[in-house]
Amino acid sequence: MTDAFDDDELATWSSVATLLEWVPAALDAQLQRDSRMAHFEFGILFALSRAEAGTLRMSTLAGHANSSLSRLSRAVARHERRGWVRREPDPSDGRFTLAILTDAGRQAAREAGPGHVALVRRLVFDALTPEQARAFGEACRLVTARIDEDRAWRPGESRDTPE
């Protein structure tokens, strides 16, 4: 193994690096323009909207968002100011804090969703065949698992650590 990429590796990595820069910027721009929120903030609303009773422990939500509790807390505070989320102690274990989606937050997620889905479809799914899209998704899961197998979130997983 050498310390330089071969031509194929360089071409692939250049494409990945460009994707990593351009896609988040495109998602943020669309959501800021249409819904006055960043992609990270939309992700919080989306995760809560998919959770039972619109409620997740902050530590679980941080795992979904691949975020520190500090960064998540600042974003949730912005949502609280907008009336989209509220926080309260977990009645089953007071060491945890719950993030709870409000009706206004559910509505904000519903309103932001169509524009976000349309952009993702245009950028990803319209550019790929269904087989390529499945292969792309699997490749992304494999790479994500390599980053940190203990940290990588998987659908249906919970990461409960006291806040």
Sequence and secondary structure as in RCSB ss.txt:
>XXXX:A:sequence
MTDAFDDDELATWSSVATLLEWVPAALDAQLQRDSRMAHFEFGILFALSRAEAGTLRMSTLAGHANSSLSRLSRA
VARHERRGWVRREPDPSDGRFTLAILTDAGRQAAREAGPGHVALVRRLVFDALTPEQARAFGEACRLVTARIDED
RAWRPGESRDTPE
>XXXX:A:secstr
  SS  HHHHHHHHHHHHHHHHHHHHHHHHHHHHHS  HHHHHHHHHHHHSGGGEEEHHHHHHHHT  HHHHHHH
HHHHHHHTSEEEEE TT TTSEEEEE HHHHHHHHHHHHHHHHHHIIIIITTS HHHHHHHHHHHHHHHHHH TT
T   TT       
